[in-house]
Amino acid sequence: MNIQIKKVVLVFLMATGGLSLLLRRRLAGFLLVLAGVGWMAVAFRCPHCRKYLGKDYIPGKYCPHCGEKIDQ
């Protein structure tokens, strides 16, 4: 899965969770925000060293931890 799709999924989960919190659907909102945070922690990892890249990572750059080029 490419990085753009991962970011769209993250934004969707966080926005839906925030909207649910505003509409007083507290449990649903909390779970969606939690799912977004979990998705960010799992999806944005270096394929070489498996360390977290950060949400602002740009494809074609190098991993800040191991220095390997990431093409995804």
OpenMM code with the backbone's topology and positions (N, CA, C; nanometers):
from openmm import Vec3, app, unit

residues = "MET ASN ILE GLN ILE LYS LYS VAL VAL LEU VAL PHE LEU MET ALA THR GLY GLY LEU SER LEU LEU LEU ARG ARG ARG LEU ALA GLY PHE LEU LEU VAL LEU ALA GLY VAL GLY TRP MET ALA VAL ALA PHE ARG CYS PRO HIS CYS ARG LYS TYR LEU GLY LYS ASP TYR ILE PRO GLY LYS TYR CYS PRO HIS CYS GLY GLU LYS ILE ASP GLN".split()
positions = [
    Vec3(0.0842, -0.1169, 0.0000),
    Vec3(0.0000, 0.0000, 0.0000),
    Vec3(0.0891, 0.1236, 0.0000),
    Vec3(0.0624, 0.2187, -0.0892),
    Vec3(0.1515, 0.3344, -0.0963),
    Vec3(0.1203, 0.4360, 0.0135),
    Vec3(0.2094, 0.5308, 0.0305),
    Vec3(0.2030, 0.6249, 0.1418),
    Vec3(0.0824, 0.7183, 0.1311),
    Vec3(0.0384, 0.7519, 0.0089),
    Vec3(-0.0765, 0.8402, -0.0060),
    Vec3(-0.2033, 0.7739, 0.0460),
    Vec3(-0.2214, 0.6462, 0.0165),
    Vec3(-0.3385, 0.5737, 0.0653),
    Vec3(-0.3339, 0.5634, 0.2170),
    Vec3(-0.2165, 0.5400, 0.2719),
    Vec3(-0.2025, 0.5328, 0.4173),
    Vec3(-0.2419, 0.6646, 0.4825),
    Vec3(-0.2016, 0.7759, 0.4216),
    Vec3(-0.2360, 0.9060, 0.4777),
    Vec3(-0.3853, 0.9338, 0.4671),
    Vec3(-0.4487, 0.8920, 0.3578),
    Vec3(-0.5931, 0.9111, 0.3426),
    Vec3(-0.6680, 0.8318, 0.4501),
    Vec3(-0.6270, 0.7088, 0.4740),
    Vec3(-0.6904, 0.6265, 0.5780),
    Vec3(-0.6733, 0.6927, 0.7141),
    Vec3(-0.5556, 0.7438, 0.7420),
    Vec3(-0.5287, 0.8095, 0.8697),
    Vec3(-0.6168, 0.9330, 0.8871),
    Vec3(-0.6236, 1.0178, 0.7859),
    Vec3(-0.7058, 1.1386, 0.7938),
    Vec3(-0.8530, 1.1021, 0.8108),
    Vec3(-0.8996, 1.0010, 0.7390),
    Vec3(-1.0393, 0.9581, 0.7510),
    Vec3(-1.0711, 0.9120, 0.8929),
    Vec3(-0.9851, 0.8276, 0.9492),
    Vec3(-1.0100, 0.7777, 1.0844),
    Vec3(-1.0099, 0.8905, 1.1865),
    Vec3(-0.9140, 0.9791, 1.1768),
    Vec3(-0.9045, 1.0880, 1.2737),
    Vec3(-1.0197, 1.1870, 1.2577),
    Vec3(-1.0566, 1.2209, 1.1340),
    Vec3(-1.1654, 1.3156, 1.1113),
    Vec3(-1.2996, 1.2574, 1.1548),
    Vec3(-1.3238, 1.1327, 1.1232),
    Vec3(-1.4477, 1.0678, 1.1628),
    Vec3(-1.4563, 1.0584, 1.3149),
    Vec3(-1.3452, 1.0262, 1.3781),
    Vec3(-1.3426, 1.0204, 1.5241),
    Vec3(-1.3674, 1.1556, 1.5862),
    Vec3(-1.3071, 1.2603, 1.5318),
    Vec3(-1.3296, 1.3951, 1.5824),
    Vec3(-1.4732, 1.4395, 1.5656),
    Vec3(-1.5328, 1.4089, 1.4519),
    Vec3(-1.6733, 1.4422, 1.4281),
    Vec3(-1.7641, 1.3674, 1.5243),
    Vec3(-1.7342, 1.2414, 1.5485),
    Vec3(-1.8139, 1.1622, 1.6428),
    Vec3(-1.8059, 1.2202, 1.7834),
    Vec3(-1.6875, 1.2689, 1.8206),
    Vec3(-1.6732, 1.3317, 1.9519),
    Vec3(-1.7563, 1.4586, 1.9610),
    Vec3(-1.7599, 1.5378, 1.8524),
    Vec3(-1.8404, 1.6607, 1.8517),
    Vec3(-1.9893, 1.6311, 1.8576),
    Vec3(-2.0314, 1.5193, 1.8000),
    Vec3(-2.1731, 1.4830, 1.7979),
    Vec3(-2.2140, 1.4015, 1.9209),
    Vec3(-2.1281, 1.4025, 2.0208),
    Vec3(-2.1533, 1.3353, 2.1490),
    Vec3(-2.1638, 1.1835, 2.1365),
    Vec3(-2.0964, 1.1294, 2.0396),
    Vec3(-2.0829, 0.9847, 2.0260),
    Vec3(-1.9456, 0.9511, 2.0818),
    Vec3(-1.9313, 0.9676, 2.2105),
    Vec3(-1.7992, 0.9650, 2.2734),
    Vec3(-1.7251, 0.8338, 2.2543),
    Vec3(-1.7903, 0.7219, 2.2765),
    Vec3(-1.7210, 0.5937, 2.2653),
    Vec3(-1.6773, 0.5684, 2.1212),
    Vec3(-1.7657, 0.5926, 2.0258),
    Vec3(-1.7310, 0.5723, 1.8848),
    Vec3(-1.6180, 0.6664, 1.8433),
    Vec3(-1.6258, 0.7910, 1.8857),
    Vec3(-1.5217, 0.8871, 1.8522),
    Vec3(-1.3877, 0.8491, 1.9117),
    Vec3(-1.3892, 0.8104, 2.0376),
    Vec3(-1.2658, 0.7695, 2.1038),
    Vec3(-1.2036, 0.6489, 2.0341),
    Vec3(-1.2864, 0.5507, 1.9976),
    Vec3(-1.2353, 0.4307, 1.9311),
    Vec3(-1.1781, 0.4628, 1.7932),
    Vec3(-1.2417, 0.5540, 1.7194),
    Vec3(-1.1912, 0.5901, 1.5873),
    Vec3(-1.0594, 0.6680, 1.5963),
    Vec3(-1.0506, 0.7581, 1.6930),
    Vec3(-0.9246, 0.8310, 1.7118),
    Vec3(-0.8147, 0.7336, 1.7530),
    Vec3(-0.8472, 0.6421, 1.8412),
    Vec3(-0.7504, 0.5407, 1.8845),
    Vec3(-0.7073, 0.4534, 1.7661),
    Vec3(-0.8022, 0.4183, 1.6788),
    Vec3(-0.7692, 0.3397, 1.5597),
    Vec3(-0.6761, 0.4191, 1.4672),
    Vec3(-0.6979, 0.5498, 1.4551),
    Vec3(-0.6107, 0.6331, 1.3732),
    Vec3(-0.4688, 0.6392, 1.4267),
    Vec3(-0.4561, 0.6523, 1.5571),
    Vec3(-0.3236, 0.6542, 1.6185),
    Vec3(-0.2543, 0.5193, 1.5999),
    Vec3(-0.3303, 0.4115, 1.6170),
    Vec3(-0.2741, 0.2776, 1.5964),
    Vec3(-0.2305, 0.2563, 1.4523),
    Vec3(-0.3124, 0.3019, 1.3589),
    Vec3(-0.2789, 0.2901, 1.2165),
    Vec3(-0.1505, 0.3660, 1.1855),
    Vec3(-0.1365, 0.4857, 1.2412),
    Vec3(-0.0168, 0.5657, 1.2171),
    Vec3(0.1073, 0.4946, 1.2711),
    Vec3(0.0952, 0.4335, 1.3866),
    Vec3(0.2102, 0.3660, 1.4475),
    Vec3(0.2511, 0.2408, 1.3698),
    Vec3(0.1542, 0.1759, 1.3051),
    Vec3(0.1832, 0.0513, 1.2334),
    Vec3(0.2187, 0.0757, 1.0875),
    Vec3(0.1512, 0.1665, 1.0207),
    Vec3(0.1646, 0.1824, 0.8756),
    Vec3(0.2886, 0.2591, 0.8320),
    Vec3(0.3346, 0.3523, 0.9117),
    Vec3(0.4454, 0.4373, 0.8708),
    Vec3(0.5763, 0.3887, 0.9314),
    Vec3(0.6216, 0.2724, 0.8836),
    Vec3(0.7450, 0.2122, 0.9334),
    Vec3(0.8400, 0.1863, 0.8173),
    Vec3(0.9688, 0.1899, 0.8471),
    Vec3(1.0711, 0.1604, 0.7477),
    Vec3(1.0654, 0.0113, 0.7144),
    Vec3(1.0651, -0.0255, 0.5856),
    Vec3(1.0619, -0.1669, 0.5504),
    Vec3(1.1936, -0.2390, 0.5818),
    Vec3(1.2996, -0.1655, 0.6092),
    Vec3(1.4301, -0.2257, 0.6368),
    Vec3(1.4518, -0.2488, 0.7865),
    Vec3(1.4345, -0.1426, 0.8662),
    Vec3(1.4626, -0.1556, 1.0103),
    Vec3(1.3357, -0.1602, 1.0946),
    Vec3(1.2190, -0.1354, 1.0341),
    Vec3(1.0885, -0.1405, 1.1002),
    Vec3(1.0686, -0.0339, 1.2068),
    Vec3(1.1467, 0.0741, 1.2030),
    Vec3(1.1279, 0.1838, 1.2972),
    Vec3(1.0301, 0.2851, 1.2382),
    Vec3(0.9623, 0.3588, 1.3268),
    Vec3(0.8613, 0.4568, 1.2876),
    Vec3(0.9238, 0.5714, 1.2086),
    Vec3(0.8660, 0.6041, 1.0920),
    Vec3(0.9191, 0.7084, 1.0056),
    Vec3(0.8642, 0.8470, 1.0393),
    Vec3(0.7469, 0.8535, 1.0947),
    Vec3(0.6821, 0.9813, 1.1217),
    Vec3(0.5742, 1.0090, 1.0191),
    Vec3(0.4730, 1.0828, 1.0576),
    Vec3(0.3601, 1.1072, 0.9688),
    Vec3(0.3929, 1.2015, 0.8535),
    Vec3(0.5019, 1.2764, 0.8635),
    Vec3(0.5387, 1.3713, 0.7598),
    Vec3(0.6407, 1.3158, 0.6608),
    Vec3(0.6596, 1.1856, 0.6613),
    Vec3(0.7579, 1.1224, 0.5733),
    Vec3(0.7185, 1.1409, 0.4265),
    Vec3(0.8161, 1.1676, 0.3412),
    Vec3(0.7953, 1.1840, 0.1974),
    Vec3(0.8624, 1.0675, 0.1251),
    Vec3(0.7879, 0.9933, 0.0387),
    Vec3(0.8474, 0.8809, -0.0333),
    Vec3(0.9676, 0.9246, -0.1178),
    Vec3(1.0644, 0.8347, -0.1317),
    Vec3(1.1843, 0.8629, -0.2086),
    Vec3(1.2984, 0.9146, -0.1234),
    Vec3(1.2715, 0.9361, 0.0023),
    Vec3(1.3741, 0.9848, 0.0948),
    Vec3(1.4413, 0.8656, 0.1621),
    Vec3(1.5255, 0.8949, 0.2564),
    Vec3(1.5982, 0.7917, 0.3297),
    Vec3(1.5456, 0.7808, 0.4717),
    Vec3(1.5527, 0.6616, 0.5267),
    Vec3(1.5096, 0.6384, 0.6646),
    Vec3(1.6020, 0.7171, 0.7587),
    Vec3(1.5455, 0.7933, 0.8530),
    Vec3(1.6299, 0.8684, 0.9451),
    Vec3(1.7026, 0.7796, 1.0462),
    Vec3(1.6630, 0.6536, 1.0558),
    Vec3(1.7221, 0.5623, 1.1539),
    Vec3(1.8341, 0.4762, 1.0944),
    Vec3(1.8060, 0.4126, 0.9786),
    Vec3(1.9053, 0.3203, 0.9221),
    Vec3(1.9717, 0.3748, 0.7961),
    Vec3(1.9176, 0.4795, 0.7358),
    Vec3(1.9780, 0.5413, 0.6185),
    Vec3(1.9459, 0.4756, 0.4855),
    Vec3(1.8641, 0.3713, 0.4852),
    Vec3(1.8263, 0.3050, 0.3600),
    Vec3(1.7229, 0.3877, 0.2846),
    Vec3(1.7299, 0.3833, 0.1509),
    Vec3(1.6339, 0.4553, 0.0692),
    Vec3(1.5010, 0.3804, 0.0707),
    Vec3(1.3928, 0.4570, 0.0811),
    Vec3(1.2586, 0.3984, 0.0856),
    Vec3(1.1842, 0.4432, -0.0396),
    Vec3(1.1412, 0.3468, -0.1196),
    Vec3(1.0771, 0.3763, -0.2479),
    Vec3(0.9262, 0.3715, -0.2423),
    Vec3(0.8691, 0.3330, -0.1323),
    Vec3(0.7231, 0.3153, -0.1256),
    Vec3(0.6522, 0.4467, -0.1313),
] * unit.nanometer
topology = app.Topology()
chain = topology.addChain("A")
for resn in residues:
    res = topology.addResidue(resn, chain)
    for name in ("N", "CA", "C"):
        topology.addAtom(name, app.Element.getBySymbol(name[0]), res)
